[in-house]
Amino acid sequence: MNRTILLASSSPYRKQLLERLSLPFACASPDIDESPEPNEPAEALAIRLAAQKAQALAEKHPGTLIIGSDQVATLPDGRLLNKPGSHEQAVTQLTRSSGQCVRFLTGLAVLDTETGDLKTHCEPFTVHFRNLSPEEITGYLLKEKPYDCAGSFKMEGLGITLFSRLEGRDPNSLIGLPLIALTDILHGFGINPLLES
């Protein structure tokens, strides 16, 4: 492989996921406004933000494949769940999610800065939350402190105990990077993780 790969993210979770493909890559943090547009559907928002993250770094990184990803979580009533940022907000989010099906939409974009070719994808994943008591919610948050995670949990950790069922093709998308879809897109750019030395 003679292509440079850049992950447009400062997320340690996405970095750990991409490392699983055993491809050399660098990371850079894109600076974009992540606010939703008025009445923007969740799937469109996830794809737009993923693409904007990749495009934000294009000028500084010519000849590079840039991977952008962004995640949007929605309650059954359509309300978005963001990164809580505080304990109080996380309590509110998990209380709303208790007993509910929460849909996670992970937008993925791969931009070839050499040709301008941009491939995008949105990976859906549904999480069925158990009925959680206030004590369980507080106990979980104090143990794992997932205040930088959309939906207020870390599925790769103790967060798995919050759920009764998971539905989707790729559980990695729930952590922030859909590796199955990414592998498909990379194949289209001539990169096969199984054949790279």
TIRO-2110 file (N, C-alpha, C; in Angstrom, 1 decimal):
// TIRO-2110
0.8, -1.2, 0.0, N, 1, A
0.0, 0.0, 0.0, CA, 1, A
0.9, 1.2, 0.0, C, 1, A
0.7, 2.1, -1.0, N, 2, A
1.4, 3.4, -1.0, CA, 2, A
0.6, 4.6, -0.7, C, 2, A
-0.6, 4.3, -0.2, N, 3, A
-1.5, 5.4, 0.2, CA, 3, A
-1.4, 5.8, 1.6, C, 3, A
-1.4, 7.0, 1.9, N, 4, A
-1.4, 7.5, 3.3, CA, 4, A
-2.8, 7.5, 3.8, C, 4, A
-3.1, 7.0, 5.0, N, 5, A
-4.5, 7.0, 5.5, CA, 5, A
-4.5, 7.9, 6.7, C, 5, A
-5.5, 8.8, 6.8, N, 6, A
-5.6, 9.7, 7.9, CA, 6, A
-7.0, 9.6, 8.5, C, 6, A
-7.0, 9.4, 9.8, N, 7, A
-8.3, 9.3, 10.5, CA, 7, A
-8.6, 10.7, 11.0, C, 7, A
-9.7, 11.3, 10.6, N, 8, A
-10.1, 12.6, 10.9, CA, 8, A
-10.9, 12.6, 12.3, C, 8, A
-10.1, 12.4, 13.3, N, 9, A
-10.7, 12.2, 14.6, CA, 9, A
-9.7, 12.3, 15.7, C, 9, A
-10.1, 12.8, 16.9, N, 10, A
-9.2, 12.8, 18.0, CA, 10, A
-9.8, 11.8, 19.0, C, 10, A
-10.7, 11.0, 18.6, N, 11, A
-11.4, 10.0, 19.5, CA, 11, A
-10.4, 8.8, 19.8, C, 11, A
-10.1, 8.5, 21.0, N, 12, A
-9.3, 7.3, 21.3, CA, 12, A
-10.0, 6.1, 20.9, C, 12, A
-11.3, 6.1, 21.0, N, 13, A
-12.1, 4.9, 20.7, CA, 13, A
-12.1, 4.6, 19.2, C, 13, A
-12.2, 5.6, 18.3, N, 14, A
-12.1, 5.4, 16.9, CA, 14, A
-10.7, 4.9, 16.5, C, 14, A
-9.7, 5.5, 17.1, N, 15, A
-8.3, 5.2, 16.9, CA, 15, A
-8.1, 3.7, 17.2, C, 15, A
-8.5, 3.2, 18.3, N, 16, A
-8.4, 1.8, 18.7, CA, 16, A
-9.1, 0.9, 17.7, C, 16, A
-10.3, 1.3, 17.2, N, 17, A
-11.0, 0.5, 16.3, CA, 17, A
-10.2, 0.4, 15.0, C, 17, A
-9.7, 1.5, 14.4, N, 18, A
-9.0, 1.5, 13.2, CA, 18, A
-7.7, 0.7, 13.3, C, 18, A
-7.1, 0.7, 14.4, N, 19, A
-5.9, -0.1, 14.6, CA, 19, A
-6.1, -1.6, 14.4, C, 19, A
-7.4, -2.1, 14.6, N, 20, A
-7.7, -3.5, 14.4, CA, 20, A
-7.5, -3.9, 12.9, C, 20, A
-7.5, -3.0, 12.0, N, 21, A
-7.4, -3.3, 10.6, CA, 21, A
-5.9, -3.5, 10.2, C, 21, A
-5.0, -3.2, 11.1, N, 22, A
-3.5, -3.4, 10.9, CA, 22, A
-3.0, -2.6, 9.7, C, 22, A
-3.6, -1.4, 9.5, N, 23, A
-3.1, -0.5, 8.4, CA, 23, A
-2.4, 0.6, 9.1, C, 23, A
-1.3, 1.1, 8.5, N, 24, A
-0.7, 2.3, 9.1, CA, 24, A
-1.5, 3.5, 8.8, C, 24, A
-1.7, 4.4, 9.8, N, 25, A
-2.5, 5.6, 9.6, CA, 25, A
-2.1, 6.6, 10.6, C, 25, A
-2.4, 7.9, 10.3, N, 26, A
-2.2, 9.0, 11.3, CA, 26, A
-3.5, 9.5, 11.7, C, 26, A
-3.6, 10.3, 12.7, N, 27, A
-4.8, 11.0, 13.2, CA, 27, A
-4.6, 12.5, 13.2, C, 27, A
-5.7, 13.2, 12.9, N, 28, A
-5.7, 14.6, 13.0, CA, 28, A
-7.2, 15.0, 13.4, C, 28, A
-7.3, 16.1, 14.2, N, 29, A
-8.6, 16.5, 14.7, CA, 29, A
-9.2, 17.5, 13.7, C, 29, A
-10.4, 17.2, 13.2, N, 30, A
-11.0, 18.2, 12.3, CA, 30, A
-11.8, 19.2, 13.2, C, 30, A
-11.8, 20.4, 12.7, N, 31, A
-12.5, 21.5, 13.5, CA, 31, A
-13.8, 21.9, 12.7, C, 31, A
-14.9, 21.3, 13.1, N, 32, A
-16.2, 21.6, 12.3, CA, 32, A
-17.3, 21.9, 13.3, C, 32, A
-18.3, 22.5, 12.8, N, 33, A
-19.5, 22.8, 13.6, CA, 33, A
-20.4, 21.6, 13.5, C, 33, A
-20.7, 20.9, 14.6, N, 34, A
-21.5, 19.7, 14.6, CA, 34, A
-23.0, 19.9, 14.8, C, 34, A
-23.4, 21.2, 14.7, N, 35, A
-24.8, 21.5, 15.0, CA, 35, A
-25.7, 20.9, 13.9, C, 35, A
-26.9, 20.3, 14.2, N, 36, A
-27.8, 19.9, 13.2, CA, 36, A
-28.4, 21.0, 12.5, C, 36, A
-28.8, 20.8, 11.2, N, 37, A
-29.5, 21.9, 10.4, CA, 37, A
-31.0, 21.7, 10.9, C, 37, A
-31.8, 22.8, 10.7, N, 38, A
-33.2, 22.7, 11.0, CA, 38, A
-33.9, 21.5, 10.3, C, 38, A
-34.6, 20.7, 11.1, N, 39, A
-35.3, 19.5, 10.5, CA, 39, A
-34.5, 18.5, 9.7, C, 39, A
-33.2, 18.5, 10.0, N, 40, A
-32.3, 17.6, 9.3, CA, 40, A
-32.5, 16.2, 9.8, C, 40, A
-32.8, 15.2, 8.9, N, 41, A
-33.0, 13.8, 9.4, CA, 41, A
-31.7, 13.3, 10.0, C, 41, A
-31.8, 12.4, 11.0, N, 42, A
-30.6, 11.9, 11.8, CA, 42, A
-29.6, 11.3, 10.8, C, 42, A
-30.1, 10.5, 9.9, N, 43, A
-29.1, 9.8, 9.0, CA, 43, A
-28.4, 10.8, 8.1, C, 43, A
-29.1, 11.8, 7.6, N, 44, A
-28.4, 12.9, 6.8, CA, 44, A
-27.4, 13.6, 7.6, C, 44, A
-27.7, 13.9, 8.9, N, 45, A
-26.8, 14.6, 9.8, CA, 45, A
-25.5, 13.8, 10.0, C, 45, A
-25.7, 12.5, 10.3, N, 46, A
-24.5, 11.6, 10.5, CA, 46, A
-23.6, 11.6, 9.3, C, 46, A
-24.2, 11.4, 8.1, N, 47, A
-23.3, 11.4, 6.9, CA, 47, A
-22.7, 12.7, 6.6, C, 47, A
-23.5, 13.8, 6.8, N, 48, A
-22.9, 15.2, 6.5, CA, 48, A
-21.8, 15.5, 7.4, C, 48, A
-21.9, 15.2, 8.7, N, 49, A
-20.8, 15.5, 9.6, CA, 49, A
-19.6, 14.6, 9.3, C, 49, A
-19.8, 13.3, 9.0, N, 50, A
-18.6, 12.5, 8.7, CA, 50, A
-17.9, 13.0, 7.4, C, 50, A
-18.7, 13.4, 6.4, N, 51, A
-18.0, 14.0, 5.2, CA, 51, A
-17.3, 15.3, 5.5, C, 51, A
-17.9, 16.2, 6.3, N, 52, A
-17.3, 17.4, 6.7, CA, 52, A
-16.0, 17.3, 7.4, C, 52, A
-16.0, 16.2, 8.3, N, 53, A
-14.7, 16.0, 9.0, CA, 53, A
-13.6, 15.6, 8.1, C, 53, A
-13.9, 14.8, 7.1, N, 54, A
-12.9, 14.4, 6.1, CA, 54, A
-12.5, 15.6, 5.3, C, 54, A
-13.5, 16.3, 4.8, N, 55, A
-13.2, 17.5, 3.9, CA, 55, A
-12.4, 18.6, 4.6, C, 55, A
-12.6, 18.7, 6.0, N, 56, A
-12.0, 19.8, 6.7, CA, 56, A
-10.4, 19.6, 6.7, C, 56, A
-10.0, 18.4, 6.5, N, 57, A
-8.5, 18.2, 6.6, CA, 57, A
-7.9, 18.0, 5.2, C, 57, A
-8.7, 18.1, 4.1, N, 58, A
-8.3, 17.7, 2.8, CA, 58, A
-7.1, 18.6, 2.3, C, 58, A
-7.3, 19.9, 2.5, N, 59, A
-6.3, 20.9, 2.0, CA, 59, A
-4.9, 20.7, 2.6, C, 59, A
-4.8, 20.3, 3.8, N, 60, A
-3.6, 20.1, 4.5, CA, 60, A
-2.9, 18.8, 4.3, C, 60, A
-3.7, 17.9, 3.7, N, 61, A
-3.2, 16.5, 3.5, CA, 61, A
-3.5, 16.0, 2.1, C, 61, A
-2.8, 16.6, 1.1, N, 62, A
-3.0, 16.1, -0.3, CA, 62, A
-2.5, 14.7, -0.5, C, 62, A
-3.1, 14.0, -1.4, N, 63, A
-2.7, 12.6, -1.7, CA, 63, A
-3.0, 11.6, -0.7, C, 63, A
-4.0, 11.9, 0.1, N, 64, A
-4.3, 11.1, 1.3, CA, 64, A
-5.7, 10.5, 1.2, C, 64, A
-5.9, 9.3, 1.8, N, 65, A
-7.3, 8.9, 2.0, CA, 65, A
-7.7, 9.3, 3.5, C, 65, A
-8.7, 10.1, 3.6, N, 66, A
-9.1, 10.6, 4.9, CA, 66, A
-10.4, 9.9, 5.3, C, 66, A
-10.4, 9.4, 6.5, N, 67, A
-11.6, 8.7, 7.0, CA, 67, A
-12.3, 9.6, 8.0, C, 67, A
-13.6, 9.9, 7.8, N, 68, A
-14.4, 10.7, 8.7, CA, 68, A
-15.5, 9.8, 9.3, C, 68, A
-15.9, 10.0, 10.5, N, 69, A
-17.0, 9.3, 11.0, CA, 69, A
-17.7, 10.1, 12.1, C, 69, A
-19.0, 10.0, 12.2, N, 70, A
-19.8, 10.7, 13.2, CA, 70, A
-21.0, 9.9, 13.5, C, 70, A
-21.4, 10.0, 14.8, N, 71, A
-22.5, 9.2, 15.3, CA, 71, A
-23.7, 10.0, 15.8, C, 71, A
-24.9, 9.6, 15.5, N, 72, A
-26.1, 10.3, 16.0, CA, 72, A
-27.0, 9.2, 16.6, C, 72, A
-27.5, 9.5, 17.8, N, 73, A
-28.3, 8.5, 18.5, CA, 73, A
-29.7, 9.2, 18.6, C, 73, A
-30.8, 8.4, 18.4, N, 74, A
-32.1, 8.9, 18.5, CA, 74, A
-33.0, 8.0, 19.3, C, 74, A
-33.8, 8.7, 20.2, N, 75, A
-34.9, 8.0, 20.9, CA, 75, A
-36.0, 7.7, 20.0, C, 75, A
-37.0, 6.8, 20.4, N, 76, A
-38.1, 6.5, 19.6, CA, 76, A
-38.9, 7.7, 19.1, C, 76, A
-39.0, 8.8, 20.0, N, 77, A
-39.7, 10.0, 19.6, CA, 77, A
-38.9, 10.9, 18.7, C, 77, A
-37.7, 10.5, 18.3, N, 78, A
-36.9, 11.3, 17.3, CA, 78, A
-36.0, 12.2, 18.0, C, 78, A
-36.0, 12.4, 19.3, N, 79, A
-35.0, 13.3, 20.0, CA, 79, A
-33.6, 12.7, 19.9, C, 79, A
-32.7, 13.6, 19.7, N, 80, A
-31.3, 13.2, 19.5, CA, 80, A
-30.6, 13.1, 20.9, C, 80, A
-29.7, 12.1, 21.0, N, 81, A
-28.9, 11.9, 22.2, CA, 81, A
-27.5, 12.3, 21.8, C, 81, A
-26.9, 13.3, 22.5, N, 82, A
-25.6, 13.7, 22.2, CA, 82, A
-24.6, 13.2, 23.2, C, 82, A
-23.4, 13.7, 23.1, N, 83, A
-22.4, 13.4, 24.2, CA, 83, A
-22.9, 14.2, 25.4, C, 83, A
-23.1, 13.6, 26.6, N, 84, A
-23.7, 14.3, 27.7, CA, 84, A
-22.8, 15.4, 28.2, C, 84, A
-21.5, 15.2, 28.4, N, 85, A
-20.6, 16.2, 28.9, CA, 85, A
-20.7, 16.4, 30.4, C, 85, A
-21.7, 15.9, 31.1, N, 86, A
-21.8, 16.1, 32.5, CA, 86, A
-22.5, 14.9, 33.1, C, 86, A
-22.4, 14.7, 34.4, N, 87, A
-23.1, 13.6, 35.1, CA, 87, A
-24.6, 13.8, 35.0, C, 87, A
-25.0, 15.1, 35.3, N, 88, A
-26.5, 15.3, 35.3, CA, 88, A
-27.1, 15.0, 33.9, C, 88, A
-26.4, 15.4, 32.9, N, 89, A
-27.0, 15.2, 31.5, CA, 89, A
-27.0, 13.7, 31.2, C, 89, A
-26.0, 13.0, 31.7, N, 90, A
-25.9, 11.5, 31.4, CA, 90, A
-27.0, 10.8, 32.2, C, 90, A
-27.3, 11.3, 33.4, N, 91, A
-28.5, 10.7, 34.1, CA, 91, A
-29.8, 10.9, 33.4, C, 91, A
-30.0, 12.1, 32.8, N, 92, A
-31.2, 12.4, 32.0, CA, 92, A
-31.3, 11.5, 30.8, C, 92, A
-30.1, 11.4, 30.1, N, 93, A
-30.1, 10.6, 28.9, CA, 93, A
-30.5, 9.1, 29.2, C, 93, A
-29.8, 8.5, 30.2, N, 94, A
-30.1, 7.1, 30.5, CA, 94, A
-31.5, 6.9, 31.1, C, 94, A
-32.0, 7.9, 31.8, N, 95, A
-33.4, 7.8, 32.3, CA, 95, A
-34.3, 7.8, 31.1, C, 95, A
-34.1, 8.6, 30.1, N, 96, A
-34.9, 8.6, 28.9, CA, 96, A
-34.8, 7.3, 28.1, C, 96, A
-33.6, 6.8, 28.1, N, 97, A
-33.3, 5.5, 27.3, CA, 97, A
-33.8, 4.3, 28.0, C, 97, A
-34.0, 4.3, 29.3, N, 98, A
-34.4, 3.1, 30.1, CA, 98, A
-35.7, 2.5, 29.5, C, 98, A
-35.6, 1.2, 29.1, N, 99, A
-36.8, 0.5, 28.6, CA, 99, A
-37.1, 0.8, 27.1, C, 99, A
-36.2, 1.6, 26.5, N, 100, A
-36.5, 2.1, 25.1, CA, 100, A
-35.6, 1.4, 24.1, C, 100, A
-35.9, 1.5, 22.8, N, 101, A
-35.0, 1.1, 21.7, CA, 101, A
-34.4, 2.4, 21.2, C, 101, A
-33.1, 2.5, 21.3, N, 102, A
-32.3, 3.7, 20.9, CA, 102, A
-31.6, 3.3, 19.6, C, 102, A
-31.8, 4.1, 18.6, N, 103, A
-31.2, 3.9, 17.2, CA, 103, A
-29.9, 4.7, 17.1, C, 103, A
-28.9, 4.0, 16.8, N, 104, A
-27.6, 4.7, 16.5, CA, 104, A
-27.3, 4.7, 15.0, C, 104, A
-27.0, 5.8, 14.5, N, 105, A
-26.7, 5.9, 13.1, CA, 105, A
-25.2, 6.5, 13.0, C, 105, A
-24.3, 5.6, 12.5, N, 106, A
-22.9, 6.0, 12.4, CA, 106, A
-22.6, 6.4, 10.9, C, 106, A
-22.3, 7.6, 10.7, N, 107, A
-22.0, 8.1, 9.3, CA, 107, A
-20.5, 7.8, 9.1, C, 107, A
-20.2, 7.4, 7.9, N, 108, A
-18.8, 7.1, 7.5, CA, 108, A
-18.5, 7.8, 6.2, C, 108, A
-17.4, 8.4, 6.1, N, 109, A
-16.9, 9.0, 4.8, CA, 109, A
-15.5, 8.7, 4.6, C, 109, A
-15.1, 8.4, 3.3, N, 110, A
-13.7, 8.2, 3.0, CA, 110, A
-13.5, 9.1, 1.8, C, 110, A
-12.6, 10.0, 1.9, N, 111, A
-12.2, 11.0, 0.9, CA, 111, A
-10.8, 10.7, 0.3, C, 111, A
-10.8, 10.6, -1.0, N, 112, A
-9.5, 10.5, -1.7, CA, 112, A
-9.1, 11.9, -2.1, C, 112, A
-8.1, 12.5, -1.4, N, 113, A
-7.8, 14.0, -1.7, CA, 113, A
-7.1, 14.1, -3.0, C, 113, A
-6.6, 13.0, -3.5, N, 114, A
-5.9, 13.1, -4.8, CA, 114, A
-6.9, 13.3, -6.0, C, 114, A
-8.1, 12.6, -5.9, N, 115, A
-9.1, 12.6, -7.0, CA, 115, A
-10.3, 13.4, -6.6, C, 115, A
-10.5, 13.6, -5.3, N, 116, A
-11.8, 14.2, -4.9, CA, 116, A
-12.9, 13.2, -4.7, C, 116, A
-12.6, 12.0, -4.9, N, 117, A
-13.7, 10.9, -4.8, CA, 117, A
-14.1, 10.8, -3.3, C, 117, A
-15.4, 10.9, -3.1, N, 118, A
-15.9, 10.8, -1.7, CA, 118, A
-16.9, 9.6, -1.6, C, 118, A
-16.6, 8.6, -0.8, N, 119, A
-17.6, 7.5, -0.6, CA, 119, A
-18.2, 7.7, 0.8, C, 119, A
-19.5, 7.6, 0.9, N, 120, A
-20.2, 7.7, 2.2, CA, 120, A
-21.1, 6.5, 2.5, C, 120, A
-21.4, 6.3, 3.8, N, 121, A
-22.2, 5.2, 4.2, CA, 121, A
-22.8, 5.5, 5.6, C, 121, A
-24.0, 5.0, 5.8, N, 122, A
-24.5, 5.2, 7.2, CA, 122, A
-24.9, 3.8, 7.7, C, 122, A
-24.4, 3.4, 8.9, N, 123, A
-24.5, 2.1, 9.5, CA, 123, A
-25.5, 2.2, 10.7, C, 123, A
-26.7, 1.6, 10.5, N, 124, A
-27.7, 1.6, 11.7, CA, 124, A
-27.4, 0.5, 12.7, C, 124, A
-27.7, 0.8, 13.9, N, 125, A
-27.5, -0.2, 15.0, CA, 125, A
-28.6, 0.2, 16.1, C, 125, A
-29.3, -0.8, 16.5, N, 126, A
-30.4, -0.6, 17.5, CA, 126, A
-30.0, -1.2, 18.8, C, 126, A
-30.2, -0.5, 19.9, N, 127, A
-29.9, -0.9, 21.2, CA, 127, A
-31.2, -1.0, 22.0, C, 127, A
-31.5, -2.1, 22.6, N, 128, A
-32.6, -2.3, 23.5, CA, 128, A
-32.2, -2.1, 24.9, C, 128, A
-32.6, -1.1, 25.6, N, 129, A
-32.2, -0.8, 27.0, CA, 129, A
-33.1, -1.6, 27.9, C, 129, A
-32.4, -2.2, 29.0, N, 130, A
-33.2, -2.8, 30.1, CA, 130, A
-34.0, -1.6, 30.8, C, 130, A
-35.0, -2.0, 31.6, N, 131, A
-35.6, -1.1, 32.5, CA, 131, A
-34.6, -0.8, 33.6, C, 131, A
-34.1, 0.4, 33.7, N, 132, A
-33.0, 0.7, 34.6, CA, 132, A
-33.5, 1.5, 35.8, C, 132, A
-33.1, 1.1, 37.0, N, 133, A
-33.5, 1.9, 38.2, CA, 133, A
-32.6, 3.1, 38.3, C, 133, A
-33.0, 4.2, 39.0, N, 134, A
-32.1, 5.3, 39.3, CA, 134, A
-30.8, 4.9, 39.9, C, 134, A
-30.8, 3.9, 40.8, N, 135, A
-29.6, 3.5, 41.5, CA, 135, A
-28.7, 2.8, 40.5, C, 135, A
-29.2, 2.0, 39.5, N, 136, A
-28.4, 1.4, 38.5, CA, 136, A
-27.8, 2.4, 37.6, C, 136, A
-28.5, 3.4, 37.2, N, 137, A
-28.0, 4.5, 36.4, CA, 137, A
-26.9, 5.2, 37.0, C, 137, A
-27.1, 5.6, 38.3, N, 138, A
-26.0, 6.3, 39.0, CA, 138, A
-24.8, 5.5, 39.2, C, 138, A
-25.1, 4.2, 39.6, N, 139, A
-24.0, 3.3, 39.8, CA, 139, A
-23.1, 3.1, 38.6, C, 139, A
-23.8, 2.9, 37.5, N, 140, A
-23.1, 2.8, 36.2, CA, 140, A
-22.2, 4.0, 35.9, C, 140, A
-22.9, 5.2, 36.0, N, 141, A
-22.2, 6.4, 35.6, CA, 141, A
-21.0, 6.7, 36.5, C, 141, A
-21.1, 6.4, 37.8, N, 142, A
-20.0, 6.7, 38.7, CA, 142, A
-18.8, 5.7, 38.4, C, 142, A
-19.1, 4.5, 38.0, N, 143, A
-18.1, 3.5, 37.7, CA, 143, A
-17.4, 3.8, 36.4, C, 143, A
-18.1, 4.2, 35.3, N, 144, A
-17.5, 4.3, 34.0, CA, 144, A
-17.3, 5.7, 33.5, C, 144, A
-18.1, 6.6, 34.0, N, 145, A
-18.0, 8.0, 33.6, CA, 145, A
-17.9, 8.2, 32.1, C, 145, A
-19.0, 7.8, 31.4, N, 146, A
-19.0, 7.9, 29.9, CA, 146, A
-19.5, 9.2, 29.4, C, 146, A
-19.0, 10.3, 29.9, N, 147, A
-19.5, 11.6, 29.6, CA, 147, A
-19.1, 12.2, 28.3, C, 147, A
-18.1, 11.5, 27.6, N, 148, A
-17.7, 11.9, 26.3, CA, 148, A
-18.3, 10.9, 25.2, C, 148, A
-19.3, 10.1, 25.5, N, 149, A
-19.8, 9.1, 24.6, CA, 149, A
-21.3, 9.4, 24.3, C, 149, A
-21.6, 9.4, 23.0, N, 150, A
-23.0, 9.6, 22.6, CA, 150, A
-23.9, 8.5, 23.3, C, 150, A
-25.0, 8.9, 23.9, N, 151, A
-25.9, 8.0, 24.6, CA, 151, A
-25.5, 7.7, 26.0, C, 151, A
-24.4, 8.2, 26.5, N, 152, A
-23.9, 8.1, 27.9, CA, 152, A
-23.6, 6.6, 28.3, C, 152, A
-22.9, 5.9, 27.4, N, 153, A
-22.4, 4.6, 27.8, CA, 153, A
-21.2, 4.2, 26.9, C, 153, A
-20.5, 3.2, 27.4, N, 154, A
-19.4, 2.6, 26.7, CA, 154, A
-19.7, 1.1, 26.5, C, 154, A
-20.1, 0.7, 25.3, N, 155, A
-20.6, -0.6, 25.0, CA, 155, A
-19.4, -1.6, 25.2, C, 155, A
-18.2, -1.1, 25.0, N, 156, A
-17.0, -2.0, 25.1, CA, 156, A
-16.6, -2.3, 26.5, C, 156, A
-17.3, -1.6, 27.5, N, 157, A
-17.0, -1.8, 28.9, CA, 157, A
-18.3, -2.3, 29.6, C, 157, A
-18.5, -1.7, 30.8, N, 158, A
-19.6, -2.1, 31.6, CA, 158, A
-21.0, -1.7, 31.0, C, 158, A
-20.9, -0.8, 30.0, N, 159, A
-22.2, -0.4, 29.4, CA, 159, A
-23.0, -1.6, 28.8, C, 159, A
-22.3, -2.7, 28.5, N, 160, A
-23.0, -3.8, 27.9, CA, 160, A
-24.1, -4.3, 28.9, C, 160, A
-24.0, -4.1, 30.2, N, 161, A
-24.9, -4.5, 31.2, CA, 161, A
-26.2, -3.7, 31.2, C, 161, A
-26.2, -2.6, 30.4, N, 162, A
-27.4, -1.8, 30.4, CA, 162, A
-28.5, -2.3, 29.4, C, 162, A
-28.1, -3.3, 28.6, N, 163, A
-28.9, -3.6, 27.4, CA, 163, A
-29.5, -5.0, 27.6, C, 163, A
-30.7, -5.2, 27.0, N, 164, A
-31.3, -6.5, 26.9, CA, 164, A
-31.1, -7.2, 25.6, C, 164, A
-30.8, -6.3, 24.5, N, 165, A
-30.6, -6.9, 23.2, CA, 165, A
-29.9, -5.9, 22.3, C, 165, A
-29.1, -6.4, 21.4, N, 166, A
-28.5, -5.5, 20.4, CA, 166, A
-28.9, -6.0, 19.0, C, 166, A
-29.1, -5.1, 18.1, N, 167, A
-29.5, -5.4, 16.7, CA, 167, A
-28.7, -4.7, 15.7, C, 167, A
-27.9, -5.4, 14.9, N, 168, A
-27.2, -4.6, 13.8, CA, 168, A
-26.1, -5.5, 13.3, C, 168, A
-25.6, -5.0, 12.2, N, 169, A
-24.6, -5.8, 11.4, CA, 169, A
-23.2, -5.7, 12.0, C, 169, A
-22.9, -4.5, 12.6, N, 170, A
-21.5, -4.3, 13.0, CA, 170, A
-21.5, -3.6, 14.4, C, 170, A
-21.2, -4.3, 15.5, N, 171, A
-21.2, -3.7, 16.8, CA, 171, A
-20.1, -2.6, 17.0, C, 171, A
-19.1, -2.7, 16.1, N, 172, A
-18.1, -1.6, 16.1, CA, 172, A
-18.6, -0.2, 15.9, C, 172, A
-19.7, -0.2, 15.1, N, 173, A
-20.3, 1.1, 14.7, CA, 173, A
-20.8, 1.8, 16.0, C, 173, A
-21.3, 1.0, 17.0, N, 174, A
-21.8, 1.5, 18.2, CA, 174, A
-20.7, 2.2, 19.0, C, 174, A
-19.4, 1.8, 18.8, N, 175, A
-18.3, 2.4, 19.5, CA, 175, A
-17.8, 3.6, 18.7, C, 175, A
-18.2, 3.7, 17.4, N, 176, A
-17.9, 4.9, 16.6, CA, 176, A
-17.3, 4.7, 15.3, C, 176, A
-17.0, 3.5, 14.8, N, 177, A
-16.4, 3.3, 13.5, CA, 177, A
-16.9, 2.0, 12.9, C, 177, A
-17.7, 2.0, 11.9, N, 178, A
-18.2, 0.7, 11.3, CA, 178, A
-17.1, 0.1, 10.4, C, 178, A
-16.4, -0.9, 11.0, N, 179, A
-15.3, -1.5, 10.3, CA, 179, A
-15.7, -2.3, 9.1, C, 179, A
-16.8, -3.0, 9.2, N, 180, A
-17.2, -3.8, 8.0, CA, 180, A
-17.5, -2.9, 6.8, C, 180, A
-18.2, -1.8, 7.0, N, 181, A
-18.5, -0.9, 5.9, CA, 181, A
-17.2, -0.2, 5.4, C, 181, A
-16.3, 0.1, 6.4, N, 182, A
-15.0, 0.7, 6.1, CA, 182, A
-14.2, -0.2, 5.2, C, 182, A
-14.1, -1.5, 5.6, N, 183, A
-13.4, -2.4, 4.8, CA, 183, A
-13.9, -2.5, 3.4, C, 183, A
-15.2, -2.5, 3.2, N, 184, A
-15.8, -2.5, 1.9, CA, 184, A
-15.4, -1.3, 1.1, C, 184, A
-15.4, -0.1, 1.7, N, 185, A
-15.0, 1.1, 1.0, CA, 185, A
-13.5, 1.1, 0.6, C, 185, A
-12.7, 0.7, 1.6, N, 186, A
-11.3, 0.6, 1.3, CA, 186, A
-10.9, -0.3, 0.1, C, 186, A
-11.7, -1.5, 0.0, N, 187, A
-11.5, -2.3, -1.1, CA, 187, A
-11.7, -1.6, -2.4, C, 187, A
-12.7, -0.7, -2.4, N, 188, A
-13.0, 0.1, -3.6, CA, 188, A
-11.9, 1.1, -4.0, C, 188, A
-11.1, 1.4, -3.0, N, 189, A
-9.9, 2.3, -3.2, CA, 189, A
-8.6, 1.4, -3.4, C, 189, A
-8.8, 0.1, -3.5, N, 190, A
-7.6, -0.7, -3.8, CA, 190, A
-6.9, -1.1, -2.6, C, 190, A
-7.5, -1.0, -1.4, N, 191, A
-6.8, -1.4, -0.1, CA, 191, A
-7.5, -2.5, 0.5, C, 191, A
-6.8, -3.7, 0.7, N, 192, A
-7.3, -4.8, 1.3, CA, 192, A
-6.5, -5.1, 2.6, C, 192, A
-7.0, -4.9, 3.8, N, 193, A
-6.2, -5.2, 5.0, CA, 193, A
-5.6, -6.5, 5.1, C, 193, A
-6.2, -7.5, 4.4, N, 194, A
-5.7, -8.9, 4.5, CA, 194, A
-4.5, -9.1, 3.6, C, 194, A
-4.3, -8.2, 2.6, N, 195, A
-3.2, -8.4, 1.7, CA, 195, A
-2.1, -7.4, 1.8, C, 195, A
-2.3, -6.5, 2.8, N, 196, A
-1.2, -5.4, 3.0, CA, 196, A
-0.2, -6.0, 3.9, C, 196, A
1.1, -5.7, 3.5, N, 197, A
2.2, -6.3, 4.3, CA, 197, A
2.6, -5.3, 5.4, C, 197, A
END
